[in-house]
């Protein structure tokens, strides 16, 4: 079995507390991985919708293009920031958090219940 997680060098944490920390870390990792997957799905749906809209606009006749119009570039840029850039930054932060929790779980980084966020 893995060595118990210690909060201070030389201090041994009880097995029950270690089991609590391990189960909490595993739950946090699973939750964060799920959040990352949801963010990536949302970004993919947005990109697919934009590709379809662009394709539909390109296939229109010149007269229909003139009547329908196209979103200004600055609107597209703001949408991109809102629907792609910010969520991917959040996913990157969540990946870093998962890596930290994984290190705690492996025992390379000390962990204590007070260090972990609430579920």
C-alpha positions as CSV (number, residue, x, y, z in Angstrom):
1,X,0.0,0.0,0.0
2,X,1.1,3.6,-0.5
3,X,2.8,5.5,2.2
4,X,0.6,7.7,4.3
5,X,0.4,11.4,3.3
6,X,2.1,13.7,5.8
7,X,1.5,17.3,6.3
8,X,4.7,18.0,8.2
9,X,8.0,16.1,7.8
10,X,8.2,13.4,10.5
11,X,4.5,13.6,11.5
12,X,2.5,10.5,10.6
13,X,-1.2,11.0,9.8
14,X,-3.6,8.3,10.8
15,X,-4.8,5.7,8.2
16,X,-8.4,6.9,8.5
17,X,-7.5,10.5,7.8
18,X,-5.3,9.3,4.9
19,X,-8.2,7.3,3.4
20,X,-10.4,10.4,3.7
21,X,-7.9,12.5,1.9
22,X,-7.4,9.9,-0.8
23,X,-11.2,9.5,-1.4
24,X,-11.6,13.3,-1.4
25,X,-8.8,13.8,-3.9
26,X,-10.2,11.1,-6.2
27,X,-13.6,12.8,-6.1
28,X,-12.1,16.2,-6.8
29,X,-10.1,14.9,-9.7
30,X,-13.2,13.2,-11.2
31,X,-15.2,16.3,-10.8
32,X,-12.6,18.6,-12.4
33,X,-12.1,16.2,-15.3
34,X,-15.9,16.2,-15.9
35,X,-15.8,20.0,-15.9
36,X,-13.0,20.1,-18.4
37,X,-14.9,17.7,-20.7
38,X,-18.0,19.9,-20.5
39,X,-16.0,23.0,-21.3
40,X,-14.4,21.3,-24.3
41,X,-17.8,20.1,-25.6
42,X,-19.2,23.6,-25.3
43,X,-16.3,25.0,-27.3
44,X,-16.7,22.3,-29.9
45,X,-20.4,23.0,-30.3
46,X,-19.8,26.7,-30.7
47,X,-17.0,26.1,-33.3
48,X,-19.3,23.7,-35.2
49,X,-22.1,26.2,-35.2
50,X,-19.9,28.9,-36.5
51,X,-18.5,26.7,-39.3
52,X,-22.0,25.8,-40.4
53,X,-23.1,29.4,-40.4
54,X,-20.1,30.4,-42.4
55,X,-20.7,27.6,-44.9
56,X,-24.4,28.6,-45.2
57,X,-23.4,32.2,-45.8
58,X,-20.9,31.2,-48.5
59,X,-23.5,29.2,-50.4
60,X,-26.0,32.1,-50.6
61,X,-26.6,34.0,-53.7
62,X,-25.2,37.6,-53.9
63,X,-28.7,39.0,-53.4
64,X,-29.4,36.9,-50.3
65,X,-26.0,37.8,-48.9
66,X,-26.8,41.5,-49.3
67,X,-30.2,41.1,-47.5
68,X,-29.0,38.8,-44.7
69,X,-25.8,40.6,-43.9
70,X,-22.9,39.2,-41.9
71,X,-21.8,39.9,-38.3
72,X,-19.2,42.5,-38.0
73,X,-15.7,41.2,-37.3
74,X,-15.5,42.9,-33.9
75,X,-18.7,41.0,-32.9
76,X,-17.1,37.8,-34.0
77,X,-14.0,38.6,-32.0
78,X,-16.0,39.2,-28.8
79,X,-18.0,36.0,-29.3
80,X,-14.7,34.1,-29.8
81,X,-13.3,35.5,-26.5
82,X,-16.5,34.7,-24.7
83,X,-17.2,31.2,-26.1
84,X,-13.7,29.9,-26.8
85,X,-10.8,31.8,-25.2
86,X,-12.1,32.3,-21.6
87,X,-13.5,28.7,-21.3
88,X,-10.2,27.2,-22.6
89,X,-8.3,29.4,-20.0
90,X,-10.6,28.0,-17.3
91,X,-10.0,24.4,-18.6
92,X,-6.2,25.1,-18.5
93,X,-6.5,26.2,-14.9
94,X,-8.6,23.1,-14.0
95,X,-5.9,20.9,-15.6
96,X,-3.3,22.5,-13.4
97,X,-5.5,21.9,-10.4
98,X,-6.0,18.2,-11.4
99,X,-2.2,17.8,-11.7
100,X,-1.7,19.3,-8.2
101,X,-4.3,16.9,-6.8
102,X,-2.7,14.0,-8.6
103,X,0.6,14.9,-7.0
104,X,-1.1,15.0,-3.6
105,X,-2.6,11.6,-4.3
106,X,0.8,10.1,-5.3
107,X,2.4,11.5,-2.2
108,X,4.9,13.8,-3.9
109,X,3.1,16.9,-2.6
110,X,2.0,17.1,1.1
111,X,-1.8,17.2,1.5
112,X,-4.1,17.9,4.4
113,X,-7.9,18.2,4.5
114,X,-7.7,21.9,5.2
115,X,-5.8,22.4,1.9
116,X,-8.6,21.0,-0.2
117,X,-11.7,22.8,-1.4
118,X,-15.2,21.6,-0.5
119,X,-17.1,19.5,-3.0
